[in-house]
Amino acid sequence: MRRADTAEEAAFRAEVRSWLEANAPAWAGQAGPAVLDHSVEAERAQWKRAQEWQRTKYDGGWAAITWPREHGGRGGTPVQALIFAEEQARFGIPGSFIDAFLGMIGPALIRFGTDEQKARYLPPMLRGDELWCQLFSEPEAGSDLAAVRTRGRVEGDELVIDGQKVWTTSAQYADKGFIVCRTNPDVPKHAGITFALIDMHQPGIEVRPLVTVRGDRHFNEVFLSNVRTELSNVVNGIDRGWPVTTFVLMNEGAFIGTNDQGRTSAEDLVAEAAASGRLEDAVVRQRLGVACVRDRVLGLLRDRLKDALLDGRAPDVDGSVLKILSAEWGHDKAATAVWLQGASGLLAGGDAPQGGLWQDQLLSRGSTSVGGGTLEVHRNGLGERALGLPREPRFDRDVPFKALKISS
């Protein structure tokens, strides 16, 4: 169980709740088929709502609670940020990818960026005026991100980038992007990487949405040809991008691990069983029991991670555990719901029960298992970090990148 708020935390929570009651948007708490509309128009409308809400939070001083005041934040604590997220979820306001890039590139710029970079990019990012995407994964570099082959070369006062990225979330709506590219193939792979900020609207960038089996366009391929950005947009210096990259990945993992705004729960499964008239079936009750236990365990693990944050100590629950369990158990939950629906479970969209809510969740398995790192990568990390298992043999750590097979 979560520990009770301290008096100071309770006062802060009351302040947050009061502000939300006065400012929560009219669309908060929307559910049902409208959520499942994956048309281009619906996706654009969703981004517009997210931007409007971000501006509302910015005007109210709630846009980035832990950011320093000089960068537009509230100068608050991680505990206060956690409390705000919990209260926002109570009002039915869904999370958006704005929350993700604010938690990834924002802190990275605050830590590694120049004063000029912070002044130029942080304010419009915080207001939601400029949307960002993460240009990391490539066809041959995802699980091993240090194997990136997108090339960057310095020409005068510009960095010129050529290559391909994939699985780029919301690239088609992004104004800016943060990218890793290889600027020095003559050194080991981790040492020759540069982290840069680019304009996504410039010539030479082609975004191709990847339409998933759900019909959404969450992921994209991005092709870069002679893409240019000023050297002043390089973060931490040429060939010094790996520390920035790992910092961003660490923040991404923390965001995924503590984000518990799911659309369905085990209680919804019980309602589905009742609607199908199978609530007294012994096999059904067994599967419902498993789902309830899993939901409860996942909630307790999240509470333990949050409690560590509240107490100011290192978490004793690895974020990778939460990523794996939420992805796998979410899929099992959806599969159980569709099974309960019987023949109706074969339908989709508006023809299916609840507008296809469970079918949509079932078909999202690919994105939930890949987004933020594959489940296999997270399991490898858990084996090394949590269980102390020996690292896999690495023969490329001190070898120049151009000598590796992956560089061809």
C-alpha positions as CSV (number, residue, x, y, z in Angstrom):
1,M,0.0,0.0,0.0
2,R,1.1,3.5,-0.7
3,R,2.1,5.4,2.4
4,A,-0.1,8.3,3.5
5,D,0.8,11.8,2.4
6,T,2.7,14.0,4.8
7,A,0.9,17.2,5.8
8,E,2.9,19.2,3.3
9,E,2.1,16.7,0.5
10,A,-1.6,16.6,1.4
11,A,-1.7,20.4,1.2
12,F,0.0,20.3,-2.2
13,R,-2.4,17.6,-3.4
14,A,-5.3,19.7,-2.3
15,E,-3.9,22.7,-4.3
16,V,-3.5,20.5,-7.4
17,R,-7.0,19.1,-7.1
18,S,-8.5,22.6,-6.7
19,W,-6.8,23.8,-9.8
20,L,-7.8,20.8,-11.8
21,E,-11.4,21.2,-10.7
22,A,-11.3,24.7,-12.1
23,N,-9.3,24.0,-15.3
24,A,-9.7,20.4,-16.3
25,P,-10.9,20.4,-20.0
26,A,-14.4,19.5,-21.0
27,W,-13.1,16.4,-22.9
28,A,-11.5,15.0,-19.8
29,G,-12.7,11.5,-19.0
30,Q,-13.9,10.7,-22.5
31,A,-14.0,7.0,-23.2
32,G,-15.5,4.6,-25.7
33,P,-15.3,4.5,-29.5
34,A,-14.0,8.0,-29.8
35,V,-10.8,6.9,-28.2
36,L,-10.4,4.2,-30.8
37,D,-10.6,6.4,-33.9
38,H,-7.2,6.0,-35.6
39,S,-8.0,8.2,-38.6
40,V,-5.5,10.9,-39.5
41,E,-8.1,13.6,-38.5
42,A,-8.7,12.0,-35.1
43,E,-4.9,11.8,-34.4
44,R,-4.5,15.4,-35.3
45,A,-7.4,16.4,-33.1
46,Q,-5.8,14.4,-30.3
47,W,-2.5,16.3,-30.7
48,K,-4.4,19.6,-30.7
49,R,-6.1,18.8,-27.5
50,A,-2.8,17.7,-25.9
51,Q,-1.3,21.1,-26.9
52,E,-4.2,23.0,-25.6
53,W,-3.9,21.2,-22.2
54,Q,-0.2,21.8,-22.1
55,R,-0.7,25.5,-22.6
56,T,-3.3,25.5,-19.9
57,K,-0.9,23.9,-17.5
58,Y,1.9,26.3,-18.6
59,D,-0.3,29.3,-17.9
60,G,-1.2,27.9,-14.5
61,G,2.4,27.1,-13.6
62,W,2.0,23.3,-13.7
63,A,3.7,22.4,-17.0
64,A,6.9,21.0,-15.6
65,I,6.9,20.8,-11.9
66,T,10.5,19.7,-11.4
67,W,12.1,22.0,-13.9
68,P,14.0,24.9,-12.5
69,R,12.1,28.2,-12.4
70,E,14.6,29.9,-14.7
71,H,13.5,27.5,-17.4
72,G,9.8,27.9,-16.9
73,G,9.2,25.1,-14.4
74,R,7.9,25.2,-10.9
75,G,11.1,24.3,-9.1
76,G,9.3,21.6,-7.3
77,T,10.2,18.1,-6.2
78,P,9.7,14.7,-7.9
79,V,7.2,13.9,-5.2
80,Q,5.1,16.9,-6.2
81,A,5.3,15.9,-9.9
82,L,4.1,12.4,-8.9
83,I,1.2,13.9,-7.0
84,F,0.2,16.0,-9.9
85,A,0.3,13.0,-12.3
86,E,-1.9,11.0,-9.9
87,E,-4.5,13.8,-9.6
88,Q,-4.5,14.5,-13.3
89,A,-5.2,10.8,-13.9
90,R,-8.1,10.9,-11.4
91,F,-9.7,13.6,-13.6
92,G,-9.6,11.3,-16.6
93,I,-7.1,13.4,-18.6
94,P,-5.1,10.9,-20.7
95,G,-1.3,11.2,-21.0
96,S,0.2,12.3,-24.3
97,F,3.5,12.1,-26.0
98,I,4.1,15.7,-24.9
99,D,4.6,14.3,-21.4
100,A,7.2,11.8,-22.9
101,F,9.4,14.3,-24.7
102,L,9.2,16.8,-21.8
103,G,10.5,14.0,-19.6
104,M,13.3,13.0,-22.1
105,I,14.8,15.8,-24.1
106,G,13.8,18.6,-21.6
107,P,16.0,17.2,-18.7
108,A,18.7,16.4,-21.2
109,L,18.9,20.0,-22.4
110,I,18.8,21.3,-18.8
111,R,21.8,19.0,-17.9
112,F,23.9,19.0,-21.1
113,G,22.6,22.0,-23.2
114,T,24.2,25.4,-23.6
115,D,22.5,28.5,-22.3
116,E,21.5,29.4,-25.9
117,Q,20.0,25.9,-26.5
118,K,18.0,26.2,-23.3
119,A,16.7,29.7,-24.1
120,R,15.8,28.7,-27.6
121,Y,14.1,25.3,-27.1
122,L,12.8,24.9,-23.6
123,P,10.1,27.6,-23.5
124,P,8.2,26.6,-26.7
125,M,8.6,22.9,-25.7
126,L,7.1,23.6,-22.3
127,R,4.2,25.5,-23.8
128,G,3.5,22.7,-26.3
129,D,4.1,25.1,-29.2
130,E,6.8,22.9,-30.7
131,L,6.3,19.1,-30.8
132,W,9.3,16.8,-30.7
133,C,10.2,13.3,-31.8
134,Q,13.0,10.9,-30.9
135,L,15.2,9.8,-33.8
136,F,17.2,7.0,-32.3
137,S,16.3,3.5,-33.6
138,E,17.4,2.3,-37.0
139,P,16.8,-0.9,-39.1
140,E,20.2,-2.2,-37.8
141,A,20.4,-0.3,-34.5
142,G,17.6,-0.7,-32.0
143,S,18.5,-3.1,-29.3
144,D,22.1,-2.0,-29.8
145,L,21.7,1.7,-30.2
146,A,25.4,2.3,-30.3
147,A,25.4,0.6,-33.7
148,V,23.8,3.6,-35.4
149,R,24.8,4.0,-39.1
150,T,23.1,7.3,-39.8
151,R,26.1,9.5,-40.7
152,G,26.8,13.1,-39.7
153,R,29.6,15.2,-41.2
154,V,30.7,18.7,-40.4
155,E,30.6,21.2,-43.2
156,G,31.6,24.7,-42.1
157,D,29.3,25.6,-39.2
158,E,26.7,22.9,-40.0
159,L,26.2,19.2,-39.3
160,V,25.0,17.4,-42.4
161,I,23.0,14.2,-41.7
162,D,22.2,11.3,-44.0
163,G,20.5,8.0,-43.0
164,Q,17.3,6.3,-41.9
165,K,15.4,6.0,-38.6
166,V,12.5,3.8,-37.8
167,W,9.9,3.4,-35.0
168,T,9.9,7.1,-34.6
169,T,6.8,8.0,-32.6
170,S,4.6,10.9,-34.0
171,A,7.3,12.1,-36.4
172,Q,4.6,13.2,-38.8
173,Y,3.4,15.8,-36.3
174,A,6.8,16.9,-34.9
175,D,8.3,20.3,-35.4
176,K,11.7,19.3,-33.9
177,G,13.6,16.1,-33.4
178,F,16.6,15.0,-31.4
179,I,18.8,12.6,-33.3
180,V,21.9,10.4,-32.7
181,C,24.2,9.9,-35.7
182,R,27.7,8.6,-36.3
183,T,30.3,11.3,-36.8
184,N,33.5,9.3,-36.4
185,P,33.8,5.7,-37.7
186,D,37.5,5.5,-36.7
187,V,36.8,5.1,-33.0
188,P,34.9,2.4,-31.0
189,K,31.1,2.7,-31.6
190,H,30.2,4.4,-28.4
191,A,32.8,7.1,-28.8
192,G,31.9,8.3,-32.3
193,I,28.3,9.3,-31.8
194,T,26.9,12.8,-31.8
195,F,23.5,14.0,-30.4
196,A,21.9,16.9,-32.2
197,L,18.6,18.9,-32.5
198,I,17.1,19.2,-36.0
199,D,14.2,21.0,-37.7
200,M,11.7,18.4,-38.9
201,H,10.1,20.7,-41.5
202,Q,13.3,21.2,-43.6
203,P,13.9,19.7,-47.1
204,G,15.6,16.3,-47.1
205,I,13.3,14.8,-44.4
206,E,10.8,12.3,-45.5
207,V,8.4,10.8,-42.9
208,R,6.6,7.6,-43.9
209,P,3.9,6.5,-41.3
210,L,3.8,2.8,-40.5
211,V,0.2,1.8,-40.4
212,T,-0.2,-0.9,-37.7
213,V,-2.7,-3.7,-37.6
214,R,-4.8,-1.4,-35.4
215,G,-5.0,1.2,-38.2
216,D,-3.0,3.8,-36.3
217,R,0.1,5.7,-37.4
218,H,1.9,5.8,-34.1
219,F,5.3,4.8,-35.6
220,N,7.1,6.1,-38.6
221,E,10.1,5.6,-40.8
222,V,12.2,8.7,-41.3
223,F,14.6,9.2,-44.2
224,L,17.2,11.9,-44.0
225,S,19.1,13.2,-47.0
226,N,21.5,16.1,-46.7
227,V,19.7,17.3,-43.6
228,R,21.4,20.3,-42.0
229,T,21.5,21.7,-38.6
230,E,23.9,24.4,-37.2
231,L,26.7,23.1,-35.0
232,S,25.1,25.3,-32.2
233,N,22.4,22.6,-32.1
234,V,24.8,19.8,-31.2
235,V,24.4,18.8,-27.6
236,N,27.5,18.2,-25.5
237,G,29.9,18.4,-28.6
238,I,30.8,16.4,-31.6
239,D,31.5,12.7,-30.9
240,R,30.3,13.2,-27.3
241,G,26.7,12.2,-27.7
242,W,26.6,8.9,-25.9
243,P,26.3,10.3,-22.4
244,V,23.3,12.4,-23.5
245,T,21.8,9.4,-25.3
246,T,22.0,7.2,-22.2
247,F,20.6,10.0,-20.0
248,V,17.5,10.3,-22.4
249,L,17.0,6.5,-22.4
250,M,17.1,6.5,-18.6
251,N,14.4,9.1,-18.4
252,E,12.3,7.3,-21.0
253,G,12.5,4.1,-18.9
254,A,11.4,6.0,-15.8
255,F,8.5,7.5,-17.6
256,I,7.3,4.1,-18.9
257,G,7.8,2.5,-15.5
258,T,5.6,5.0,-13.6
259,N,3.0,5.7,-16.2
260,D,-0.1,3.8,-15.1
261,Q,-2.8,5.5,-17.0
262,G,-4.2,2.3,-18.6
263,R,-7.6,2.2,-20.3
264,T,-8.8,-1.1,-18.9
265,S,-8.6,-3.0,-15.6
266,A,-9.5,-6.4,-14.2
267,E,-12.8,-4.9,-13.0
268,D,-13.7,-4.3,-16.7
269,L,-13.1,-8.0,-17.3
270,V,-15.5,-8.9,-14.5
271,A,-18.1,-6.6,-16.2
272,E,-17.5,-8.3,-19.5
273,A,-18.0,-11.8,-17.9
274,A,-21.2,-10.6,-16.4
275,A,-22.5,-9.2,-19.7
276,S,-21.7,-12.5,-21.4
277,G,-23.6,-14.5,-18.7
278,R,-20.5,-16.5,-17.9
279,L,-19.7,-15.1,-14.4
280,E,-20.5,-18.4,-12.7
281,D,-18.3,-20.5,-15.1
282,A,-15.5,-22.0,-13.1
283,V,-12.9,-21.6,-15.9
284,V,-14.0,-18.0,-16.4
285,R,-13.7,-17.2,-12.7
286,Q,-10.2,-18.7,-12.6
287,R,-9.1,-16.5,-15.4
288,L,-10.7,-13.5,-13.8
289,G,-8.9,-14.3,-10.5
290,V,-5.6,-14.4,-12.3
291,A,-6.3,-11.0,-14.0
292,C,-7.3,-9.4,-10.6
293,V,-4.1,-10.7,-9.0
294,R,-2.0,-9.4,-11.8
295,D,-3.6,-6.0,-11.7
296,R,-3.1,-5.9,-7.9
297,V,0.6,-7.0,-8.1
298,L,1.4,-4.5,-10.8
299,G,-0.3,-1.7,-8.8
300,L,1.7,-2.7,-5.7
301,L,5.0,-2.7,-7.7
302,R,4.2,0.7,-9.0
303,D,3.4,1.9,-5.5
304,R,6.8,0.5,-4.3
305,L,8.6,2.4,-7.0
306,K,6.7,5.6,-6.1
307,D,7.3,5.1,-2.4
308,A,11.0,5.0,-3.1
309,L,10.6,8.3,-4.9
310,L,8.6,9.8,-2.1
311,D,11.2,8.7,0.5
312,G,14.1,10.0,-1.6
313,R,15.8,6.6,-2.0
314,A,16.9,4.4,-4.9
315,P,13.9,2.4,-6.2
316,D,13.9,-1.3,-5.2
317,V,11.7,-2.1,-8.2
318,D,13.3,-1.8,-11.6
319,G,11.4,0.2,-14.2
320,S,12.0,-2.7,-16.6
321,V,10.0,-5.0,-14.4
322,L,7.0,-2.7,-14.8
323,K,7.5,-2.3,-18.5
324,I,7.5,-6.1,-19.0
325,L,4.6,-6.9,-16.8
326,S,2.4,-4.1,-18.0
327,A,3.0,-5.0,-21.7
328,E,2.5,-8.8,-21.2
329,W,-0.4,-8.6,-18.7
330,G,-2.2,-6.0,-20.8
331,H,-2.2,-8.3,-23.7
332,D,-3.4,-11.3,-21.7
333,K,-6.2,-9.2,-20.2
334,A,-7.4,-8.2,-23.7
335,A,-7.2,-11.8,-24.9
336,T,-9.3,-12.8,-22.0
337,A,-11.9,-10.2,-22.8
338,V,-12.1,-11.1,-26.4
339,W,-12.5,-14.8,-25.4
340,L,-15.3,-13.8,-23.1
341,Q,-17.1,-12.1,-25.9
342,G,-17.3,-15.4,-27.9
343,A,-18.2,-15.0,-31.5
344,S,-18.7,-11.2,-31.0
345,G,-15.0,-11.0,-30.2
346,L,-14.2,-11.6,-33.9
347,L,-15.8,-8.3,-34.8
348,A,-13.9,-5.0,-34.8
349,G,-14.6,-1.3,-34.7
350,G,-18.2,-0.1,-34.1
351,D,-19.5,-3.6,-34.8
352,A,-17.7,-5.1,-31.8
353,P,-18.8,-4.8,-28.2
354,Q,-17.8,-1.4,-26.6
355,G,-16.8,-0.1,-30.0
356,G,-13.9,-2.6,-30.3
357,L,-12.1,-1.4,-27.1
358,W,-10.7,-4.9,-26.3
359,Q,-9.9,-5.8,-29.9
360,D,-7.9,-2.5,-30.2
361,Q,-5.9,-3.3,-27.0
362,L,-5.3,-6.9,-28.2
363,L,-3.9,-5.6,-31.5
364,S,-1.6,-3.1,-29.8
365,R,0.7,-5.9,-28.5
366,G,3.4,-5.1,-31.0
367,S,3.7,-1.4,-30.1
368,T,3.6,-2.0,-26.3
369,S,6.2,-4.7,-26.5
370,V,8.6,-2.6,-28.7
371,G,8.0,0.9,-27.5
372,G,10.6,2.1,-25.0
373,G,12.8,-0.9,-25.8
374,T,11.9,-4.5,-26.6
375,L,10.9,-6.9,-23.8
376,E,14.1,-8.9,-24.6
377,V,16.3,-5.9,-24.1
378,H,14.7,-5.1,-20.8
379,R,15.1,-8.7,-19.6
380,N,18.8,-8.7,-20.5
381,G,19.1,-5.5,-18.5
382,L,17.4,-7.0,-15.5
383,G,19.6,-10.0,-15.6
384,E,22.7,-7.8,-15.5
385,R,21.5,-5.0,-13.2
386,A,19.2,-6.8,-10.8
387,L,20.3,-10.4,-10.8
388,G,24.0,-9.8,-11.2
389,L,24.4,-12.2,-14.1
390,P,27.5,-11.9,-16.2
391,R,27.3,-9.5,-19.2
392,E,27.2,-11.0,-22.6
393,P,30.6,-11.3,-24.2
394,R,31.5,-8.1,-26.1
395,F,34.2,-8.2,-28.6
396,D,33.5,-4.8,-30.2
397,R,34.0,-2.4,-27.3
398,D,37.5,-1.4,-28.3
399,V,37.3,-2.0,-32.0
400,P,36.9,1.0,-34.5
401,F,33.3,1.1,-35.8
402,K,34.4,0.9,-39.4
403,A,36.0,-2.4,-38.7
404,L,32.8,-4.0,-37.5
405,K,30.4,-5.9,-39.9
406,I,27.6,-3.6,-38.8
407,S,29.3,-0.6,-40.3
408,S,29.0,-1.8,-43.9
